[in-house]
């Protein structure tokens, strides 16, 4: 998988400065306004004061640091050294360096890279699973990182949405995990862009809801709940409408489809 990993890493390295300058992430606004975690995530996880929280595939660390603002002691992990450097700089600028740590490593190597530490909360936010060839070894890492009595939370894109074509609600891609990745060449990212990317090729994979749930259960985590949502955080399809900040859904008169899901599990 090295060819796929290296192409994806080069793409995400190049995305980082684009995302830092984008309206989508609004880094300067985030620094100025002191925004914390999303309301739905606070509702799911409650008071995190003093808890150790690990954010896997954290990118530039805004979501990670938002939890630090809520009182957690946070660690972010990502495979892009450019993104990790940006996250550390954002921690410095936001005054959260003392409550945060950022580690550069592939998520499949997270346990070793983090020194076999465990965390009260392991957290994954939108746009993570599609970059992983296999969900079972990911679940092994996740489960090993959750402390006894700790929780795992994920909010990610729904595999049905990823199986649909870009222009029409027609299944064009695999819903279930397959050996061969989906190859895409795109000069854009999911954010507003100021310039086309040079490293345009990426490889991604889909993972069915059942595959994801069973991989976690198989590692000893217990499912508390799962929700499917008719919205996602970016304009996944050209016909979606934005009804709130980072809240895109189908317009009136179109069928509602699952575009993201959230899941909470715990280690007994």
Secondary structure, DSSP 8 states (H G I E B T S, - for coil): -HHHHHHHHHHHHHHHHHHHT-TTT-HHHHHHHT--S-HHHHHHH---TT-EEEEES-TTSHHHHHHHHTT-EEEEEES-HHHHHHHHHHHHHTT-GGGEEEEE--GGGHHHHTTT--EEEEEE-SS-GGG-S-HHHHHHHHHHHEEEEEEEEEEEE-HHHHHB-SSSSSB-S-SS--SS-EEEE-S--SS--SS--S--EEEE----HHHHHHHHHTTTEEEEEEEEESEESS--STT-EEEETTEEE--TTS-----EEEEEEEE-
